[in-house]
Amino acid sequence: MKKRALMVGMLLFSMGFGSGCAYRYYMGIHGPSIRLHPEVHQGFREDSECLNCHHPDRDPKGPPTTHPNFVGCFKCHNDEV
């Protein structure tokens, strides 16, 4: 019984903290909001616009993302401040 509880706990932990925004979004834990820097992100509405500045392989102007292949940047990074 303890082994099963430990396995479930490890699975939940790895889903929540080891898999980027995908599962964290559903748990309500989002990434930093673009609304913290409105002067830089004004008018951005497409994932491609985000990746122009944050893709790690393109000499990013902003902090490089750890998940450049994810889609739906605004689901996790457009929260109210």
BELURJO-V118636 format. One line per field, one symbol per residue. ss: DSSP state (~ for helix, > for strand, _ for the rest). phi: phi as a letter, one per 20 degrees, with the letter a starting at -180 (. if undefined). psi: psi as a letter, one per 30 degrees, with the letter a starting at -180 (. if undefined). A space follows every 50 residues. Layout:
ss: ???
phi: ???
psi: ???
//
This chain:
ss: _~~~~~~~~~~~~~~~~___~~~~~~~______~~~~~~~~_____~~~~ ~~~~_~~~______________~~~~~____
phi: .fffffffffffffffcdcmfgefgfenddffffffcffedfnfbdgfff fgdcffedlffdfffecfefdngffdccffe
psi: eeeeeeeeeeeeeeeefggafeeeeffgjllkkfffiffegkfkfkeeee fefgkffhikeakkkfiffllhefefghlk.
//
